[in-house]
């Protein structure tokens, strides 16, 4: 059995990951409405990744005979009026998720829960990649997003992104 606090934090993270998927689906819908199908695709893939992250937390808790507690998922509430706003909101959100992962890691470290720490190592690395991807997308948009031809090229680049299942095996 896991430490009660660690188990509760892992359960809460399930909800946070599903919320992340909802948030990115909302971003995808915004871009689809704007005619930027590539940006929409990028965030649809992002949503699938977040859903899979939630499933990894569920599987980890199940593998450790812990009870899963699914909570309701908040509705995303952001309203955008510029193409770059979801990009900045994404980076802000990824930084928030990184802080959540670090908090769980800290709780596991406090009780010497090395198995949970090892599980979370993948998420620590993943969050570094997520933040870098969000920063890179902002940088590309700042460089190219204000010229219609360049925006078209960037949108085409993002349309080519395909979903890849997580590499973490439990």
N, C-alpha and C positions, 0 to 999 in steps of 0.2 A: 504494500500500500504506500501511496505517496503521502507526503506531508500535507495536512489539510489546506494550508495556505497555498502551497504550490499547486495542488489539485484545483482549488478555486480559481487561481490565476489562469491556469491552462484552460479551464472551462470558459472563463470570461473571454479568453483569446479566441475561442471558436466563434463567438458572437462578433468580435471585432473583425475577424477575417471575412465572415459573411457580409458584414457591413461594408467592408472594403470592396467586395464584389459588387454589391448594390451601387456603391458610389461610382465605381468605374463603368458599370452599365449605364448609369445616369450620364456620365461624361460621354460615353459612346453615343447615347441618344442625342445629346446636344450637338455633337459633331455631325451625326447623320442628318439632323434637321438643317444644318448649315451647308450640306452638300459636300462635306469632307469625309468621304467614305474610308479613306486610309487612316485618318485619325480615329474614326469610329472603330475600325478593325483593331487598331493598336489597343484601344481600351477594352474592347470585347475580349481580346486575348488576355489582357491584364485581369479582367474579371474572372476568367476561367482559372488563372493561376491562384487568385485569392480564394476561390472556392476550394481548390485543391489543398491550399494551406490549411483551411478549416478542417478538411477531411483528414489531413495528417495529424492534427491535434486530436481529433476524435479517435482515430486509430490508436494513437499513443496512449490516450487515457483508457481505452478499451483493453489494450495489451497489458495495462497495469491494473486491471480489474477495478477501475474507477467508474463511478456513476457519471454519465453525461447529463448535463443540464443545459438544454437549449432554451435560449431566451428570445424574445421578439427582436426583430431587427428594425432599427430606426430607418425612417425614410430620409434619403439625402435631401438637404434643404438649400443647396447652393443654386443661385441663379446667375447665369453668365450673360455678359453682353459684349465680350471680346474673345477672340479665338485663343489667346494665351492664358486666359483665366483658369481653365481646367488644368492646364499644365502646371501652373503655380500651386493650385490647390492639391494636385497630385503629389508634388514634392513635399508640401506641408504635411499631408496625410502620411506619406511614407516615413517622414521623420517622427511623427507621432507613433506609428506602429513600431518603429525601431525602439523608441523609449519603452513601449509596452514589453517587447521581447527582452530588453535589458532588465526590466523590473522582475520578470519571471526568472531570468537567469540569476539575478541577485538573490531572490528568495530561495532558489534551489541551492545556490552556493552556501548560503547561510546555514542550511540544514545538511550540508554535505551530500546532496542528492546528485551524485555524479552521473547517473544514468540520464536524468532529465537535462543536466547540463550538456551532456554529449548530444542528446536529441536537439537541444536548442542551438548548438554550434552551427548546424546547417542554416537555421533561420537567421542567426547573426550574420553569416556570410551572405545569405539571400537578401537581407535588408540593405547591406552595402551595395549590392548590385541594383536593387530597386531604386535607391536614392541616386545612384550614378546614372541610371537610365532616365530618371525624371529630370535630373540636371542637364543631361545631354540633349534631351528633347527641348527643354527650354532654350538652351544655347542655339540649337539648330533653328528654332522658331525665331529667335532674336536676329539671327543672321539672315534667314531666308524668308520668313513668314510675312513680310510686309510687301513683297513683290509678288504679283499674281502668278507669274511663270514659275518662280522659285517655290512658292507655296504649293503649286500644282505638283512640282517634282518631289517635294517633301511628303505631300499627301500620298503620292504614288509609292514612295519608299516605305511608308508606314503600312500601306495596303499589302505589302509583301510579307509582313510579319505573320508567322504561323505559330500555333500553340505547340509547346513542348512540355510534356509531363515533367513533374518535379523529379529530381535525381535522388531524393531521399528515399531510402528503403528501410522500412521498419521491420 
